Structure formats: C-alpha cells, structure tokens
C-alpha cells in the first residue's frame, strides 16, 4: 500500500538551530515527492518538489531536501531556522499517472525566539 | 486573485444534518481534490476528480458524495453528518498529468464541527 511516514510529530528548536525533518515513503513505480508548509491559520503551500535529476532540491525560504532512493527517504533540511518558520510541515508522494498525493501525518515545528 | 475558493469557512452541524461544501477554482485546472485534515493524521484524500465529468474515491470516502459540476467547481456533500466528520476540509486543484508537478493549489479550508 502507498504510504508516507514522517518520523517527528513535534519539533522544538531555538532560532539559528539547524533543522532536519524525516520523511519515508512506500510507493510503487515512479514517485514524485513534495514538501508542503502550513503556517498557523493558513492553507498549505508548496515548499519544494522532486521529480527527477539532482536528488538535492532547493525550495523557497532556504529549505532543501534530499531524495535518497535506496532509503526511500526525502528529508527536509534548513541550516538555520527562524521564528517565522513555525508551522506544520507535510511530506507528500504521488505520481503523474494519477495526480493524487498521499500525505504524511505532518510535523509541527515550533521555533523559539 | 486567482486561486481556489471554498465556502463556507466555518460550519456547525447537528448530527444527521446535511450540507454541501463548495469549491471553485479559476486556474483552468483539470484535476480537483477534497481532503480532510485531522490532528496527527495529516491530510487524507476523500474524493478526487481527474477531469471534468469523472470522480473517484480516495482513502476515506464513506459518508461523503461529490459532484464535479463543471471544470471550475467541485462540491462535497455530507448527507447525514456524524461527529466523526468533525474536521478541517481542504479543496485543491492541479494540472493533470505532468503538469501536476507544479503542485496543488489549496483553498483556505472549511472548519466543520458536528455536534
């Protein structure tokens, strides 16, 4: 069955700390991977995506993610977080054949000033 | 502004009541989706419509029906609301096929409480 699993449910960091959020997927066939962010009270916005090519992808606001096929992982990273990064982060997997996305459970990030 | 518009933003229903959540997009996207978001469970797909005239079940379709009225509009209906349907509902749209790589565009959500 297709699934996406996010390891950390709630992460608390101080400003300037480095961030890594884990994401593992189980998906048959060619998979496309996404990270979305949901700021408090807002809807989901696309942070970055991986389709093919360079496994290290860069997104908005200084975020990046690395696709490791052998580990079925797509972890999100940021070298130095800011208070404004406080949000919920969702990893998602899908294929262009169906257009459907399967989302992980989400990780709530709280950044302390 | 271009995007996905959902109505209403908030709704309280009594058990057994029915209601329809409306969603419209003005980006000429082929595909539209309904998700529910619950704490600790992420977003789960209820129904989707890959193109005008087609609808398919997602992960959690029970208790819901949908209508793809035209290319712009995709509504979600609760025929007999239950407390388990208390959730935040998001509508989304995307291009079909490879175009969906630009990602989904989400609406601002409907917070539904069933008492």
Interface residues (C-beta under 8 A of the other chain):
Chain A: X4 X6 X9 X32 X34 X36 X42 X43 X44 X45 X46 X49 X51 X90 X94 X96 X98 X99 X100 X101 X102 X103 X104 X105 X106
Chain B: X31 X33 X35 X40 X41 X42 X43 X44 X45 X48 X50 X58 X59 X90 X92 X94 X96 X97 X98 X100 X101 X102 X103 X104 X106 X107 X108 X109
